[in-house]
């Protein structure tokens, strides 16, 4: 990503990152992180990514149901379809909730309802029969491509389900410890006697996750094993050669050694140029392995601003930090929700209140790529249950036009392109504008001005610029405003303005 910070004054005897008197004075940012060597496929430059939770996407919860809805997603402006794991889910030690295993449930009918965690993989080379057949999946991928979109698969390789065939066939693939050596939490032992008894009886004959108790539905893999690494390279290759997928979203990517990812990437690019997303925020992932990681820090800043724990200037400070630690031409993914946030932290409306749309505008217009989580275009305000069937309530797609305007803008305006293809971020607001964040981005003749009130009170805001911006068109209200070097605006609570 690239951004130029246009703010600096001398305060006392040293330079601070403020812009009270000269909001467009450049400050040179020193980046010691290097330049990303990863190939960014051409179609990712202006792409918007959309996460599909297949189980919860439709009442059927199938590949076919997703396929039937693809024309609508194309119309919404989606470019990349991220499919949550398509693999069969383990049954041994299956979770019923975050803290209860199926075997601890007394009611057989309730046990039958439990579908388990998407990330407890029983077989990496087949599809979950609950979603459909292999042919159904091939048809889905083909239809995605026919509509001019691309597809990446979600995959977790830190661990497998306890009933994955490797457990018996390749025990050396797993981390192995003696459960007697674990300093067990007494309260956890009391709450889960059946599970603890099983662990104790298995001893060294079964793989056991070495630490985090809430991951007890999976067995931890050992990436010191070179045969395991070779096996995973074959698996990643398989879905590209046999199904023509376009890349992967890699769960908990920082839990796998970086040298594996850097070994994997060129092997995949030999087959076709791929797009790789890491569920991570490690700058070094961008050097040779991944196209994009999550901007978790900015997401949490959004949440904190909504709760009055931080002010708008935290966004400017965040991008200054990004420019010092991330390799040039990295992509970061911006979002207001995803499957983890929705299920465990709450919907965007729970976390961001009346600012949910405002933060979505920022996620779409700040560097780099916008993520839409399935259902956000319907403004559904529901935490989807993680381990059981819990279908999205689609309603009347009340936010579809809102998101379509943003995705169309991103495709039309080069200033919003991802990475180095997009325009530099020029911050126009100041630290004293505690509730207002204003910025410009420009690439070639394409210019964008965004002004957001990040508070629940109206505010009179004075925008200072070096030059007259002239008449600009606002995306949502379809009105025109003439900007001079000094322009005073009255912003309603949580009002967002996007000018071209």
Secondary structure, 3 states (H helix, E strand, C coil): CCEEECCCEEECCEEECCCCCCCCCCECCCCCCCECCCCCCHHHCCCCEEEECHHHHCCCCCHHHHHHCHHHHHHHCCCEEEECCCCEECCCCCECCCCCEHHHCCCHHHHHHCCCCCCCEEECCCCCCCCCCHHHHHHHHHHHHHCCCEEEEEECCCEEECCCCHHHHCHHHECCCCHHHCCCCHHHHHHCHHHHHHHHHHHHHCCCCCCCHHHCCEEEECCCCHHHHHHHHHHHHHHHHHHCCCEEEECCHHHCCHHHHHHHHHHHHHHCCCEEEECCCCCCHHHHCCCEEECHHHHHHHHHHHCCCCCCHHHHHHHHHHHHHCCECCEEEECCCCHHHHHHHCCHHHHHHHHHHHHHHHHHHCCCEEEEECCHHHCCCCCCCCCCCCCCCCCCCCCHHHHHHHHHHHHHCHHHCCHHHCCEEEECCCCCCCCEEEEEEEECCEEEEEEEECCCCCEEEEEECCCCCEEEEECCCCCEEEECCEEEEEECCCCEEEEC
